Amino acid sequence: MTPSGQLFLQGSIAKALLKLGIPIILINILQSAYQLTDAFWVGRLGAAQVAAVSISTPVTFLVIAIGSGFAMAGAILSAQYMGAGQQDKVNHVAAQTVLMVTLVALLLGLLGYALSPYFLTLLGVEAAVYSDALKFMHVSFISVIFVFIYAMFQSLMRGIGQTKVPLIIVSTTVVLNFILDPLFIFGYGRFEGLGVMGAALATLVTQSLAALAGIIIFLRGRHGIQLQLKSFYPDWYYIKRAFFLGAPGSIELSTRAFGLIIMSFLVASFGTTTIAAYGVGSNILQMVMIPAMGLSMAVSTLVGQNMGAGNIKRAEQITKLASVWGLLGLSCVGAIAYLYADSLVAFFIPDDNDVITNGAQFIQVMCLSWGGIGVQLCIVAAFRASGNMLNAMVIALLSQCVVQFPAAYILSNHTELGDQGIWYSFAITNITIALIAFAWFMRGSWKKTKLTKEDKHIVQVTRETLIEEGAR
């Protein structure tokens, strides 16, 4: 095993979940600081500038979601090959994933940059917002390639059980972003500020440095994955395999991202108070999901490694324990949120009683079902890690297209609930999808997928590399 790679094939499952989950949660919290930093500084420019960022973010997030599924495929394969003790394949998968993700990022970044004006026109952006939104979106799409490369680096490192190095890199870039944001936005001395575009440029600089650091770490080979420049020669067989493995993941993530955009249109039809209440409630929900996402990412690594090693029973036990933790943990958080809903909303919007009342209703309606989110995320992570990306995709489609949006539309427009019908759609979705995911998991069909079966093509590639090195 290459130094710093960690295997979790035996011992306490609870300790393994904590050892992996806590650093991942810290990384997720720090990454959310990027958006908070931008919101803090851009908010001092004015309402039009805030609107420019708000309009642009869902579109760029959708593009990033499309590409993230392919990085996910590399992480799954690296975790399973790590568990199977096949370090040569881990290295090969990592190199080819870097190449594939870079190509996808270039394509999506160029398309997004070229289509930005059409996106803004489609969204009906006002003239006062259009110019800043276009600048922000253009720089964001240039950043996409670096965002993808670092996300891929982080996923691959997580797949082999290495979380310390990504945590150090994220901590450094968040601090740097907080320094660069006001400098680029407002300027300093003779340097004239760039306004909204400065926020996007600060992210571009920090993400490019993070991506560069990730590639250097891979090339040095001291933290679980060893790459060489010749490793990046295209292996179209693997790229094709990873592409079709990752495609359902891309559909899954983009479905969730697109669902946010669709829900925003529905919410907007009820006026400013509802929009504000929805915005605050969504921010609180995103914060609640940070520990749940960290737990699910730990599940992905542990299940992937154990599936690769053939420890199917242990993989099942990991998922069950994590699901229980997710259910109980988020239910407790939900109970606290129910009691202090008014205070939570007032923290964000202290001077608008109507928004506080409506936002508190939103939180109280959905918060007691948060435990269902914990169950769903852990089971979906297990499906992905075992190679059943199609299962995860179907659950996302059911969640957004079959349950949440139809429920929100019907309850808000065809019952006396009005905008509260949107709030109830969250609770209905959380519970329904958790039950569907758990029932599907208990069927056990996910256990039959084999990703680490003897792959003659990759074996041949790595043998040729070893012969070449021996000859030298």
Secondary structure, DSSP 8 states (H G I E B T S, - for coil): --TT----SSS-HHHHHHHHHHHHHHHHHHHHHHHHHHHHHHTTT-HHHHHHHHHHHHHHHHHHHHHHHHHHHHHHHHHHHHHTT-HHHHHHHHHHHHHHHHHHHHHHHHHHHHHHHHHHHHTT--HHHHHHHHHHHHHHHHHHHHHHHHHHHHHHHHHTT--HHHHHHHHHHHHHHHHHHHHHHHEETTEE--THHHHHHHHHHHHHHHHHHHHHHHHHT-SS----GGGGS--HHHHHHHHHHHHHHHHHHHHHHHHHHHHHHHHHTT-HHHHHHHHHHHHHHHHHHHHHHHHHHHHHHHHHHHHHTT-HHHHHHHHHHHHHHHHHHHHHHHHHHHHTHHHHHHHH-TT-HHHHHHHHHHHHHHHTTHHHHHHHHHHHHHHHHTT-HHHHHHHHHIIIIIIIHHHHHHHHHSSTTTTHHHHHHHHHHHHHHHHHHHHHHHH-GGGG--SSS--HHHHHHHHHHHHHHHH-
